[in-house]
Amino acid sequence: MKKDTEEITFKVQGLKVYYDTPTGDIKAVDGISFEVKKGECLGIVGESGCGKSTAAYGILRLIQHPGKLVAGEMFVDGSPVDLLNEENFRKMRATKLSLIPQGAMNSLNPTMAIGSQIRDVFTTHDTTLKSFELSNRIEELLRKVGLPQRILKMFPHELSGGMKQRVCIAIGIALNPSLVIADESTSALDVVVQRIVAQTLKNVQREMGVSMIMIGHDMGLMAQMVVRISVMYAGKMVEISPTREFFNNPRHPYSKVLIDAIPSLKERKPLKLVEGITHDPRKPPPGCIYQLRCPFAQDVCRSKPPVLQQLKNRHQVACHLIKDEDHVAA
């Protein structure tokens, strides 16, 4: 039997990304750690501004000023990667780690035909490909994402939103990366097209056996797409759980509010919102980051920061309210 470490495609520890401001640093991502196993699809959810996309761009070392990558260790296919060394990291981007960005309209070059943009991915990273091999690879890519060959001669403005997003998926998987990060890839689309793009992602992930991180707000979509869910709040990872366990038994108070906010088709109920006010991101409170909005906050929550605790059923939660009997025995 293989050890768990042999099954892990991607692992990040202590990732920190801050933004410079005249009055102090904003800790957009503050020391998060997680892993993705081979062939697994992990979802990252949370409110806008919680640090989901910043974490993705930090992993890919694409943070731009005034942002800065402060710390973090990363392992891809078991090998350590220096996040702070741009020269070494550039070689891994696209070939080992790939991004399917949010908003295809802003990601594709409006002055280049789709075929040229896809070819550029191959020719930039693999100069040994012959013309017929390149054509075969592109044809196979389009098949995987469900697009016709005729789009190769078309320009981005001639495609629908869903087709543009599937072109971005094709570009993201072109070099068979170990990990694909899909950053809210369905957020700018209507509901019907969202489902088509989501199903394309799911089919590609299963066919290629690639590990994937899906970032988004749509909890219903996450429930169908991912096998584990991680919840971010104010730059911190507060809960990580298998999907079924998460929806049946959320343990962090913030996770419970997120689930309660999902509209129900079976019953009419008032929409629940996260009450309270958020803290100043430049001056996070001592103790739990969620304390100002948590109705169950205790004295310990205001003085001691909680850490992710390993519970039963592969569940991890950062909360002082968790009882000792829920912990996994050492």
N, C-alpha and C positions, 0 to 999 in steps of 0.2 A: 504494500500500500504506500502511495506517495505521501510525503509530509505536506502539510498545508503550505509551507514556504515554497515548495516546488510548484504549487498550483497558482501562486500569486503572480499576475502579470504586472501589476503596478502598485506601488506603495509610496505614500508621501507622509513625512513626519515633521511636525512643528513648522508648517508653512505660515509665514507672516508676510503680508503685503500692506504697507502703509502709504498714505497720501500726505504730502507736505502741504501745510497751510500756514499763513502768517502767525496764527495763534496756537500752533501745535499740530502734531501728527494725528491723522484719523486712522485708527486701526481697522482697516476694512476687512482684513483676514488676520486673525490673531491666534496663531499656533494650532491650526487644525491638523489632524492626522487621520488617515483612512487608507484602505486598500481595496483593490479590485481583483478578483480571481479570474483565471483564464476562462474566457467565454461568458463572463458574467456581465449583466447590465445593472449598474448602480445609478439610482436617481438621487439628485440633490435638489431639495425644495426649501422654500422660505419666502418671506416677503421681499418685495423689491428693495434693493439697497442692503440686503443682509450679507452680501459678499460672495454669492454663488458664482457669478461671471468673473469677478475679480480673482477668485480662486482658480478658475479655469485658465485665465490669462497668466496668472502667476506660475502655474504648472508648466505652461508652454513658454514661459519667459518672454511674454509679449506686453508686459506692463510698460506704459510710457509715462513720462513726466506729466504731472507732479507725483505719479505713483513710483514706488520703489520696492523692490524685492528685498526684504530684510533678512529672512532666514528660511531654512527648509532643507530637508534631506529627501531624496527621491531615488527609488529603485525601479528599473524597468527590466522585466524578464530576469529578475534576480541580480542584476548588475547595478551598482551605485552610479548615480548621475549627479554631477556638481551643478546645482541650480544656479549658482552665482558665476559660473564660467561660461560666457557667451560663446566662445570659440568651440568648446567641446559640445555645447548643447545644440548649436546650429546643425550639426551633423545628424542629430536624432530627430529634429523637428520634421514632420511629414513622413519620414521613413519608419519611425517608431511610435511617435505621438502625432495625432492629427486632430484638427479642429473643423467642425462643421458649424460655421458662424451663424449668429442671429441676424436675420435680414439679408436675404440673398441679393436684393437689389443693390445693396451697398458693398457686396463682396465680389461681384463679377465686374469685369472691365467692360464698360458700355461700348467701347470702340473696337472690341475684338470679337470675332466669331467664336461660338461655343467650342467648336473643334480645336481652334488654336489655343484656347485657354486650357483645355484638357491636355493637349499635346505638351504644353509648356511644363506641366507637372512632371511628365515622364522625362523630357529632354533635359530638364534642370538637374535631376537627380540620377539619371541613368543614360549616359551618352553612348552606351554600347548597343542600344536597341536598334534593330534594322527597321526599315520602313514597313514591311509587311507585319513584323512583330508588333510594332506600335499600333497599326490599324487593328490587329486582332485584339490587343489589350483594350483599346477604346471601345470596340464593338462589344466585348464582354462586359465592360463597365456599364454601358448603356442598358444592356440586358438586365443586369442586376438591379438597376434602379427604375426599370420600366419605361425607358424613353426610346423613341424611334430614332433611326440613324439620320433622318432628315434634319434634326435639330443642330447637327454639327456645322451646318452652313448658315445657321440663323444667329442673330444677335440677341443679347439679353432682353431688349425691349420688345422683341417679337414673341417672347414666351410668357406664359401665365406665371403667377406667383408660385404655384405648386411645382411647375416644371423647373423654374429657376432654383428652387430649393433642392430638387432632386439632382440638378447639375452640381450643386455644392456638395451633396452627399457623394456623388461620383468622384469629384475631385478629392474629397476627404479620404476615400478608401482606395484611391488609385494605386498607392504604393504598398498596399497590404500592411498597414501599421499594426502594432501590438495593441494600441489603445486609441479609441476614437472618442473625442469629447464633443457632444452635440449640445451647443449652447442655445437653449430655447428655440430650437429649429422649427417649431410649429407656431410660435407665438404671433406672427404677423399674418396668419392665414385664416380664412373662414373655416367653420367647423368641418365641413365636408372635406376640404382640401387638407386640413389638419390630419384627419384620419388616414388619408391616402399617404401623406408624407410619413406619418408615424408607422404605418404598416410597412412602408418601404424600408425605414430604419430597422424595424424588427426583422424583416426578411433578410436584409443584408447581414445583420448581426448573427443570425442563425446560420446562414449559408457559409459565411466566412469564419465563424467561430471566434470573431474578434471581441475583445473586451470593450465595454462602452460605459461612458459616464453621460447620463442624460440630465440636463439642467432645465428646470421649468417651474411653472406655477400650477399647471393643471393637474390636480391631485387624481382626478378620474383617469386621465391619460397615463399618469405614473403607475396607477394600480394595475393597468393592463400591460405596461411595457417593461417594468423593471422587476428584478428579483429581490433587491434590497433598496431601502430608502434611507437617506441621511438628511437630517433637518439642520439648517443653519439659522442662527439668530445673532445679529449684530457681530458678525465676524467669527462666531464660535460654532463648533459642531456640538449640538445639544442632544441628539439622539440618532442612533444607527440601528436599523432593525430589518429582518426579512419582511417583505411587503405584506404578506397575509397577517403576520404577527403585529405589524405596525398598525394596520387598520382595525384589527380586532382588539388590540390591547396597547394603545399608545400610553407611554409612561411619563413623558415630560408634559407639564401643563401647557406649554406653547404648542406642542404637537396635537394635543387634544382640541385646542382652539382651531387649529388649521383644519382638522377633520370635521369639526362641528360647523365650519363655515362652508362646507360643500353643500350646494343645493340638493334637495331630495325630490325625486319624482314620485315617491310613494306617499309622502305626507307633507302637508303644508306646515312649515314651522318658521318662526322668526329667524332672520339671519343673525348669527352671532359674530361679533367683532372682537378683536383684541383690545381690551380696555386699557386705560392708563396712558401715560406719556412715555416716550422713549427718552433715553439719556442723551446728553451731549456726547457725540462720538469722539470728541477730543479729550473728554474727561469721563471715561467709564467709571461706574461706581465700584467701590470695593465689594468683594463677594460675588454673588451670582449676577450675571449680565442681564437677566430677565426680571430681577427683583422688583423693579418699579411698576411692572405690568402684571405681576403674578399675584393672584388673590390668596395664595397659600404661603406667601413668603414668611419665614421665621427669622429669628435673630441670627442664626448661623448663616442664613442666606445673605445677610447684609455684611458679613465679615469674612467669610471663607469662600473662595471660588470653588465650585464643584468641578470634579474631573469625570471623564467618561468612565463609568463602572461597567464591568462585564456582568450581565444578568443571565438568566436562563434563556434558552431558545435563541442563542446568538444575538441577544439584544444588548445594546449599550446605551446608557443614559447618563447625562451629566446633571444630576439633581440630588439635593440633600434629602428630599422627601422619600426616596426609595428605602424600603425596609431591608434589614439585614438578611432576612430569610429569602429575599429575591436574588441575592448575589450567588454567583457560582462559587462553589467551595474551592478553596485554593488547593 
